[in-house]
Amino acid sequence: MTHTLNYTALKRGGYALVVSPDLPDLSYVMLQGVKFFELVAEPVTQEILPGVFFKGWGYNGSIPGPTIRVCPGDWVTIRVHNRLPEATSVHWHGLDVPNRMDGVPAVEPSPYIEQGQYFDYHFQIVNPPGTHMYHTHVDTAFQALMGLGGGFIIEDPFEGSIQRDYFMMLSEFHLLGMAKGVVKAGHYELDTMSDRFNFFTMNGRCFPHTSPLPVRFGEEMRIRFGNIGMNAHPMHFHGHQFWVTAADGNTIPHYNRELRNTILVPSGVTVDIEFSAQNPGVWPLHCHMPHHTSNNMTKSTGGMFTVVKYV
């Protein structure tokens, strides 16, 4: 189930929950004091626009995969099932985990997860609160661009200054068989070896299929960006200036923060921005690469584009 993005769902115990619009969270159960998650790598058919689907690989039926939310000090076990036709692994991007749990079997003692098998990644969250990601680290030129990635958020249960907190994964795909300048409903294969991407997504959707990010006047809002794709994305926000408060899951000291309205999010990087909602309206938030705000080079606004909407 995806979030409904209503206000009451965004707070718990005095701090804002991280919400990933259009994506589910990964649920867990407590087993002897350990948060036990199950992540399933499998073929996924992803709808990026109404009636436009591509056949990719994802986790738990989603591209990007569900967002994993934990807190500092948690012990976690993440059981990764492999329902793909080849071996895979999961790398916990930016997390300080034991070597065997890092998920790069070509050079580490971390194992390949063979087809039909599973592996339990078990570690303690030793990083401070911040934005991280997870993704495959086997045949990455193919598997990552098929969609095998997601967000991994370490929340701060003592923080009270943020009222809205959103995570956005930035991605790009090349859908085969659709003529340039046309968006036609159907099911499409991906070309993972092409560098000529024709669809750009935020949390697995293209505008206008992306969900708005609601905010109320006077609230403090955080947006977390993650990127494991092939392109860098200069993310631009209209009508507001924002502080760049964290990079790669690490908080930037107040005296080093930059006040911006556009911030580059390269591949492999997470960036957090924060701002005060003081300018009511419906405000675009988008990549500033012109081709990235088009659906297959059509003239209508699309692609890596959403809006922050005052409610």
C-alpha positions in Angstrom: 0.0 0.0 0.0 1.2 3.5 -0.7 0.9 6.5 1.6 -2.2 8.6 1.5 -0.1 11.7 2.5 -2.6 13.0 5.0 -1.3 15.1 7.9 -2.2 12.8 10.7 -0.2 10.0 9.2 3.0 12.0 9.3 3.6 12.3 13.0 4.4 9.7 15.7 5.8 10.3 19.2 6.5 14.0 18.5 8.6 13.6 15.3 7.8 13.5 11.6 7.7 10.2 9.9 9.5 9.9 6.6 7.0 9.4 3.8 8.0 8.1 0.4 5.2 9.3 -2.0 3.9 6.5 -4.3 6.1 3.9 -2.5 5.4 1.5 0.4 7.5 1.1 3.5 9.0 -2.3 4.2 7.2 -3.8 7.2 9.0 -5.7 9.9 8.3 -7.9 12.9 10.2 -7.9 16.2 12.0 -11.2 16.9 13.9 -11.3 20.2 14.6 -7.6 20.1 15.6 -7.6 16.4 13.7 -5.9 13.6 13.1 -8.6 11.0 12.5 -7.5 7.5 11.9 -9.5 4.3 13.0 -8.1 1.0 12.1 -10.0 -2.2 14.1 -9.4 -5.4 11.8 -10.2 -8.2 10.5 -9.2 -11.7 8.2 -6.2 -11.4 5.9 -4.6 -13.9 6.1 -0.8 -13.1 3.5 1.7 -14.1 5.2 5.0 -14.7 2.3 6.8 -16.4 -1.3 5.7 -16.6 -1.3 2.7 -18.9 2.5 2.9 -19.6 4.3 0.0 -18.0 7.9 -1.4 -18.2 9.1 -4.8 -17.3 11.9 -4.4 -14.7 13.4 -6.0 -11.6 12.5 -4.6 -8.2 11.8 -5.5 -4.6 8.4 -6.6 -3.1 6.6 -5.6 -6.3 7.9 -2.1 -6.5 10.5 0.0 -8.4 12.1 1.6 -6.5 11.8 -0.9 -3.7 10.0 -0.2 -0.5 11.7 2.3 1.9 13.3 0.8 4.9 13.0 2.9 8.1 15.0 2.3 11.2 16.5 4.2 14.2 20.0 4.5 15.5 21.0 1.5 17.7 18.4 -0.9 16.1 19.5 -4.5 15.4 18.1 -5.6 12.1 17.9 -8.8 10.1 16.9 -8.2 6.5 16.2 -11.6 4.8 16.7 -11.1 1.0 14.9 -13.7 -1.2 16.1 -14.0 -4.7 13.3 -14.7 -7.2 15.3 -13.4 -10.2 16.7 -15.7 -12.9 20.3 -15.0 -11.8 22.3 -14.4 -8.6 22.1 -11.1 -6.9 23.0 -9.3 -3.6 22.1 -6.2 -1.7 24.5 -3.5 -0.7 23.6 -1.1 2.1 24.8 2.1 0.5 26.4 4.4 3.1 25.9 2.2 6.1 28.8 1.1 8.3 28.1 -2.7 8.4 30.4 -5.7 9.0 32.3 -6.8 5.9 30.3 -10.0 5.3 27.1 -7.9 5.4 28.1 -5.3 2.8 26.8 -7.2 -0.2 29.6 -7.0 -2.7 30.4 -10.7 -3.3 32.9 -10.1 -6.1 35.5 -8.8 -3.6 34.1 -9.4 -0.1 33.1 -12.5 2.0 29.5 -11.4 1.5 27.8 -14.2 -0.5 26.0 -14.3 -3.8 22.3 -15.0 -3.3 21.6 -17.6 -5.9 18.3 -18.0 -7.7 15.6 -19.4 -5.4 17.8 -18.9 -2.3 17.9 -16.3 0.5 20.5 -14.6 2.7 20.0 -12.9 6.1 21.9 -9.6 6.4 22.2 -9.0 10.1 23.8 -5.9 11.6 23.3 -3.0 14.1 22.5 0.5 13.0 25.6 2.4 14.1 25.3 5.4 11.8 23.5 8.5 13.1 20.2 9.6 11.7 20.4 10.2 7.9 19.4 9.3 4.4 20.9 6.2 2.8 20.0 3.7 0.0 20.2 0.0 -0.8 20.8 -1.6 -4.2 22.1 -4.7 -6.0 25.9 -5.1 -6.3 25.9 -8.0 -8.8 26.0 -7.2 -12.5 25.2 -3.6 -11.6 25.3 -2.3 -15.1 22.3 -4.5 -15.8 20.6 -5.1 -12.4 20.7 -1.6 -11.0 19.2 -0.1 -14.2 16.5 -2.8 -14.2 15.3 -1.1 -11.0 17.0 -2.9 -8.0 17.3 -0.1 -5.5 15.5 1.7 -2.7 15.7 4.1 0.2 17.1 3.3 3.7 16.3 6.0 6.2 17.7 6.2 9.8 15.2 8.4 11.6 15.8 10.5 14.6 13.1 9.8 17.3 14.1 12.8 19.3 13.8 15.4 16.5 10.9 17.8 16.8 11.7 20.6 14.4 10.5 19.0 11.2 6.8 18.6 10.4 7.0 17.1 6.9 9.7 14.7 5.8 9.7 13.2 2.3 12.0 10.8 0.5 12.4 10.9 -3.3 14.4 8.4 -5.4 15.5 9.8 -8.7 15.8 7.3 -11.6 15.9 7.0 -15.4 15.0 4.3 -17.8 15.1 3.5 -21.6 11.9 1.9 -22.7 12.2 0.0 -26.0 9.8 0.2 -28.8 8.2 3.6 -28.4 8.7 6.2 -31.1 10.4 9.4 -30.0 7.9 12.2 -29.3 5.1 9.8 -28.5 3.7 8.4 -25.2 1.7 5.3 -26.0 0.1 2.9 -23.5 1.5 -0.6 -23.3 4.1 -2.9 -21.7 7.7 -2.2 -22.6 11.1 -3.9 -22.2 14.1 -2.0 -20.8 17.4 -1.4 -22.6 19.8 -1.2 -19.6 22.8 -0.6 -21.8 21.5 2.5 -23.5 22.7 5.9 -22.3 19.8 7.6 -24.1 17.1 7.5 -21.5 13.6 8.5 -22.5 11.7 8.4 -19.2 12.8 10.0 -15.9 11.0 9.2 -12.6 10.6 10.3 -9.0 9.8 7.3 -6.8 9.0 5.3 -9.9 6.6 7.6 -11.6 6.7 10.4 -14.2 4.8 13.7 -14.0 1.8 14.1 -14.0 1.5 10.7 -12.4 3.7 11.8 -9.4 1.9 12.6 -6.2 2.1 16.2 -4.8 4.0 16.8 -1.6 1.5 18.5 0.8 2.6 21.1 3.4 0.8 23.6 5.6 1.8 27.2 5.9 4.4 27.7 8.6 5.6 24.1 8.7 9.3 23.1 8.5 9.8 20.6 5.7 12.6 18.3 4.7 13.0 16.6 1.3 15.5 13.8 1.0 16.9 12.9 -2.5 18.6 9.7 -3.5 20.2 8.7 -6.8 21.8 5.4 -7.9 21.3 6.0 -11.6 23.4 7.1 -14.5 22.7 10.8 -14.5 23.3 13.7 -12.1 20.1 15.7 -11.5 20.1 19.4 -10.5 17.0 19.6 -8.4 15.3 23.0 -8.5 12.5 24.3 -6.2 10.3 27.2 -7.2 9.2 30.0 -4.8 11.5 29.1 -1.9 15.1 29.0 -0.8 16.3 26.0 1.1 19.2 25.0 3.3 21.3 22.0 2.3 21.4 20.2 5.6 22.9 16.7 4.9 24.9 14.8 2.3 25.4 11.0 2.1 23.5 10.6 5.4 25.8 13.0 7.2 24.4 16.2 8.8 26.2 19.4 7.6 27.0 21.7 10.5 25.0 24.9 10.6 28.0 27.1 9.9 28.7 25.1 6.7 25.2 25.0 5.2 24.4 26.6 1.9 21.2 28.5 1.1 20.2 27.4 -2.4 17.2 26.9 -4.7 18.9 24.3 -6.9 21.1 21.4 -5.7 23.0 18.8 -7.8 22.3 15.2 -6.8 25.0 13.0 -8.5 24.8 9.2 -8.8 25.5 7.5 -5.6 24.6 10.5 -3.5 21.9 11.4 -1.1 21.1 15.1 -0.3 18.7 16.5 2.3 17.2 20.0 2.0 15.1 21.9 4.5 12.9 25.0 4.3 10.2 26.9 6.0 6.8 26.9 4.2 6.1 30.6 4.0 4.9 31.1 0.4 1.5 29.5 -0.3 0.7 28.0 -3.7 1.5 25.0 -5.8 5.2 25.0 -6.5 7.2 22.9 -9.0 10.1 20.7 -7.8 12.0 19.2 -10.7 15.3 18.3 -12.3 16.6 21.3 -14.3 18.0 19.2 -17.2 15.4 20.0 -19.9 15.2 16.5 -21.4 14.6 15.1 -17.9 11.3 17.0 -17.6 9.8 15.4 -20.7 8.1 12.1 -21.3 9.9 10.6 -24.3 10.7 14.0 -25.7 7.0 15.1 -25.9 6.2 18.8 -25.5 4.1 18.5 -22.4 5.8 18.8 -19.0 6.6 15.4 -17.6 9.5 13.3 -16.3 11.3 14.1 -13.1 8.8 16.7 -11.9 6.4 17.0 -9.0 4.9 19.8 -6.9 4.9 21.0 -3.3 1.3 21.8 -2.6 0.1 24.0 0.3 -3.0 22.5 1.9 
